[in-house]
Amino acid sequence: MAFRFAQKTVEINGKLREYQIVEHDGAAAIVPWHQGKLTLVRQTRPAVEQQLLEIPAGALEKGEDPLEAAQRELAEETGWRARSWHKLAELYLAPGYSTEVLHLYLATDLTMGEQNLDDSEDIEVVHIELSEVLTRAENGNIRDAKTLAALYHLDFWLKKHAKRPLAR
C-alpha cells in the first residue's frame, strides 16, 4: 500500500486555500456472515497502539478490482471463501484529508480454507454472534469506524433482503 501526499489549492468563498491530501488507491472490506455469526479479526494497530476487533479489510493494489481485492483479503485474513458477494456501500474514510474509498461487501455462503497472512500481519480470527457484536459496539468496545459502518449497512441489507433487522 502506497500513500502519496499532494498539495491542492482550492478556491473557497473567494479565497485560495492550500490543502494537504493523502492520495490512496482505495480498500476493500468484508462482512463475513455465516450461520448468524460475523467473522471479525483482532489485530494490532500500531498507529493507535491497540489491538482492535474489526472486519477483514485491505488495500487495493494499483488498478485492482475492488471485488477481487475483497475476495483476496477475506481468504488471506480469515481462511473463508464465499460463493455469494453483495456490494453494501462505497465509503470515504477520511474525506477531510484523504481520497481513499472503501468498498464494503457482504460475503455469504462461506466455506473454510487456509488462512494466508502477510508476514507483517498478526491476526486472530474471531467468530461472534451478531448480538454480541452489537453489544460490544454499544459499549464502545468496537472502535473501528469501518466495522461500525458495516453494522449499519448489514442492518440495512438484512431489512431489504432478508426482511429482518439486526436482532438482539
C-alpha positions in Angstrom: 0.0 0.0 0.0 1.5 3.3 -1.0 0.3 6.6 0.2 1.1 9.7 -1.8 1.0 13.2 -0.5 -0.2 16.0 -2.6 -0.8 19.7 -2.1 -4.0 21.1 -3.6 -5.1 24.7 -4.0 -8.8 25.3 -3.9 -10.9 28.4 -4.0 -13.4 28.6 -1.2 -15.5 31.7 -0.6 -13.3 33.7 -3.0 -10.1 32.8 -1.2 -7.4 30.4 -2.3 -6.7 27.7 0.3 -4.0 25.1 0.5 -4.8 21.5 1.5 -2.5 18.6 2.2 -4.1 15.5 0.6 -3.3 11.8 1.2 -3.9 10.1 -2.1 -4.8 6.4 -1.7 -5.8 3.7 -4.2 -8.7 2.5 -2.0 -9.5 -0.5 0.0 -12.0 -3.4 0.3 -13.7 -4.5 3.5 -15.8 -7.6 4.1 -18.6 -8.6 6.4 -18.3 -12.4 6.5 -21.8 -13.7 7.6 -22.1 -17.4 8.4 -24.9 -19.0 10.4 -25.8 -15.8 12.3 -22.2 -15.1 13.2 -19.8 -12.4 12.0 -16.2 -13.2 11.5 -14.0 -10.4 12.8 -10.3 -10.1 13.1 -8.4 -8.9 16.1 -5.1 -7.3 15.1 -2.5 -4.9 16.4 -2.8 -1.4 15.0 0.5 0.4 15.7 -0.9 3.9 14.9 -3.2 3.7 17.9 -1.1 1.2 19.9 -4.0 -1.1 20.5 -5.4 -4.4 19.3 -8.7 -3.7 17.5 -11.6 -6.0 16.7 -12.7 -5.3 13.1 -14.0 -6.7 9.9 -11.4 -8.1 7.5 -10.1 -5.5 5.0 -7.1 -4.5 3.0 -5.8 -2.0 0.4 -6.4 -2.4 -3.3 -3.3 -2.9 -5.4 -2.9 -0.4 -8.2 -5.7 -1.0 -10.7 -7.2 -3.9 -8.8 -10.9 -4.6 -9.0 -12.4 -4.0 -5.5 -14.3 -7.3 -5.5 -11.2 -9.2 -6.4 -9.4 -7.4 -3.5 -12.2 -8.3 -1.1 -12.0 -12.0 -2.2 -8.3 -12.0 -1.7 -8.4 -10.3 1.7 -11.1 -12.5 3.0 -9.2 -15.6 2.2 -5.8 -14.3 3.4 -7.0 -12.9 6.7 -9.7 -15.5 7.7 -9.4 -18.5 5.5 -13.1 -18.1 4.4 -14.1 -18.3 0.7 -17.5 -17.0 -0.2 -19.8 -18.2 -3.0 -22.1 -15.1 -2.7 -21.0 -11.5 -2.7 -23.2 -8.4 -2.2 -21.9 -4.8 -2.5 -23.1 -2.9 0.5 -21.6 0.5 0.0 -18.7 2.7 -1.0 -17.5 5.0 1.8 -15.0 7.8 2.1 -12.9 7.0 5.2 -11.5 10.5 5.9 -12.6 12.9 3.2 -11.1 15.9 5.0 -7.6 14.8 4.0 -7.7 11.5 2.0 -9.0 10.3 -1.3 -9.4 6.7 0.0 -12.7 5.0 -0.9 -13.6 1.8 1.0 -15.6 -0.8 -1.0 -17.8 -2.7 1.5 -19.0 -6.2 0.7 -21.2 -8.8 2.4 -19.8 -12.3 1.9 -22.2 -15.3 2.4 -22.3 -19.0 1.6 -18.9 -19.4 3.2 -16.6 -22.4 3.1 -13.3 -22.6 5.1 -9.9 -22.9 3.5 -6.5 -21.9 4.7 -5.5 -18.5 6.1 -2.6 -16.9 4.3 -1.3 -13.9 6.4 1.3 -11.5 5.2 4.4 -11.6 7.4 3.5 -8.2 8.8 0.1 -9.4 10.0 -0.7 -10.7 13.5 -4.4 -11.6 13.2 -6.6 -13.6 15.5 -9.9 -14.7 13.8 -13.0 -14.4 16.0 -16.4 -15.7 15.2 -19.0 -13.8 17.2 -22.8 -13.9 17.4 -24.3 -10.8 15.9 -26.0 -9.9 19.2 -22.6 -9.9 21.0 -21.0 -7.7 18.2 -23.8 -5.2 18.7 -23.4 -5.2 22.5 -19.7 -4.6 22.0 -20.3 -1.8 19.6 -22.8 -0.2 22.0 -20.4 -0.5 24.9 -17.6 1.2 22.9 -15.5 -2.0 22.6 -15.6 -1.8 18.9 -14.0 1.4 17.8 -13.1 0.8 14.2 -15.1 3.1 12.0 -15.4 0.7 9.0 -16.7 -2.0 11.3 -19.3 0.3 12.8 -20.4 1.4 9.3 -20.5 -2.2 8.2 -23.0 -3.0 11.0 -25.2 -0.2 9.8 -25.1 -1.4 6.2 -25.6 -5.0 7.2 -28.8 -4.0 9.1 -30.0 -2.1 6.0 -29.2 -5.1 3.8 -31.0 -7.5 6.1 -34.1 -5.3 6.3 -34.2 -5.1 2.5 -33.3 -8.7 1.5 -33.9 -10.9 4.5 -36.9 -8.9 5.7 -35.5 -8.6 9.2 -33.3 -6.1 11.0 -30.3 -6.9 13.2 -31.7 -8.9 16.1 -30.6 -8.6 19.7 
